[in-house]
Amino acid sequence: MVLTPLLLVILQAGGLLATPLGQLLAVIVGIAIVVLVGRVVLKVAWRLVTIAAIVVGALLLLSFFGINVI
Protein backbone atom coordinates (compact mmCIF):
# COMPACT_ATOMS: atom_id res chain seq x y z
CA MET A 1 0.00 0.00 0.00
CA VAL A 2 1.40 3.39 -0.98
CA LEU A 3 0.77 6.22 1.46
CA THR A 4 0.30 9.63 -0.04
CA PRO A 5 2.00 12.61 1.59
CA LEU A 6 -1.38 14.01 2.68
CA LEU A 7 -2.27 10.76 4.43
CA LEU A 8 1.10 10.72 6.15
CA VAL A 9 0.56 14.25 7.46
CA ILE A 10 -2.87 13.30 8.79
CA LEU A 11 -1.49 10.21 10.51
CA GLN A 12 1.38 12.18 12.06
CA ALA A 13 -1.01 14.88 13.30
CA GLY A 14 -2.85 12.25 15.35
CA GLY A 15 -0.27 12.78 18.09
CA LEU A 16 -1.55 16.32 18.56
CA LEU A 17 -4.70 14.93 20.15
CA ALA A 18 -2.62 13.30 22.87
CA THR A 19 -2.03 16.68 24.54
CA PRO A 20 -4.73 18.58 26.47
CA LEU A 21 -4.43 21.58 24.15
CA GLY A 22 -4.83 19.33 21.12
CA GLN A 23 -7.95 17.80 22.62
CA LEU A 24 -9.28 21.26 23.44
CA LEU A 25 -8.68 22.35 19.86
CA ALA A 26 -10.55 19.29 18.58
CA VAL A 27 -13.50 20.07 20.85
CA ILE A 28 -13.59 23.72 19.77
CA VAL A 29 -13.49 22.74 16.09
CA GLY A 30 -16.30 20.24 16.70
CA ILE A 31 -18.42 22.91 18.41
CA ALA A 32 -17.75 25.30 15.52
CA ILE A 33 -18.98 22.71 13.03
CA VAL A 34 -22.14 22.12 15.09
CA VAL A 35 -22.80 25.87 15.28
CA LEU A 36 -22.34 26.34 11.54
CA VAL A 37 -24.68 23.46 10.72
CA GLY A 38 -27.16 24.76 13.30
CA ARG A 39 -27.17 28.20 11.70
CA VAL A 40 -28.13 26.69 8.34
CA VAL A 41 -30.87 24.57 9.89
CA LEU A 42 -32.27 27.52 11.87
CA LYS A 43 -32.28 29.69 8.77
CA VAL A 44 -34.48 27.14 7.00
CA ALA A 45 -36.66 26.71 10.12
CA TRP A 46 -37.29 30.47 10.42
CA ARG A 47 -38.37 30.61 6.78
CA LEU A 48 -40.80 27.75 7.32
CA VAL A 49 -42.22 29.37 10.46
CA THR A 50 -42.63 32.70 8.65
CA ILE A 51 -44.41 31.07 5.71
CA ALA A 52 -46.68 29.12 8.06
CA ALA A 53 -47.58 32.27 10.01
CA ILE A 54 -48.47 34.12 6.80
CA VAL A 55 -50.62 31.25 5.52
CA VAL A 56 -52.46 30.83 8.83
CA GLY A 57 -52.96 34.59 9.08
CA ALA A 58 -54.41 34.71 5.57
CA LEU A 59 -56.74 31.80 6.36
CA LEU A 60 -57.84 33.57 9.53
CA LEU A 61 -58.62 36.77 7.62
CA LEU A 62 -60.58 34.81 5.03
CA SER A 63 -62.57 33.09 7.77
CA PHE A 64 -63.48 36.52 9.21
CA PHE A 65 -65.15 37.35 5.91
CA GLY A 66 -67.06 34.05 5.84
CA ILE A 67 -64.83 32.26 3.35
CA ASN A 68 -63.94 28.88 4.81
CA VAL A 69 -61.06 27.32 2.94
CA ILE A 70 -60.52 24.45 5.32
N, C-alpha and C positions, 0 to 999 in steps of 0.2 A: 504494500500500500504506500503510495506516495503522498506525503503531507505537503500541502501548499504552505507558503510563507504566512498567509493570513490565518490558517488553522493553527500553525505553530505559535503565532502571537497570542491567539485566543487561549490556547492551552497553557502558555506560560503566564498569562494574566490571571489564571485561576488561583495562584498563590496570593494575589492581592486580597482575596476574600478571607484569608486566614487571619488578617489583622483586624482589630476592632474598627479602625477607620475605613478599611475596605468594606467591611460588613455594613457600616453606617452609610457609606456611599451607595451600596447596592440597595439598601432600604429606601434612601432618598430618591434614587432613580425609579424604583418601583412605585413609590407614592406619586412621583411626577407623571408617570405613565397612566396611573389610575385617574389622576385629576384631569389630564388631557382627554382621556376617553370619556370621563364623566361630563366634561364641558360639552362635548359633541352630543352625547345622549340628552343632556338637559336642554340643549338648543332645539333639538327635535321635539322634545316633550313640551316645551313652552309653545311651540308653533301649534302642536296638536290641541293643547288646552285653549289657546286663543281661538282657533277655528271652531272648536266645540262651543265655546262661550258665544261666539257670534251666531252660530246656527241655532242654538237654544234660545238666544235672545230674539232672533227673527221669528222663530216659531211661537214664542210667547206673545210678541206683538201681533202676529197674525191671529192668534187665538183671542186676543182682546177685541178684534174686529169681527169675530164670529167665523173665521175661516179655520176649520180644524184640518190640519194636514195629517196628523197622526191619530 
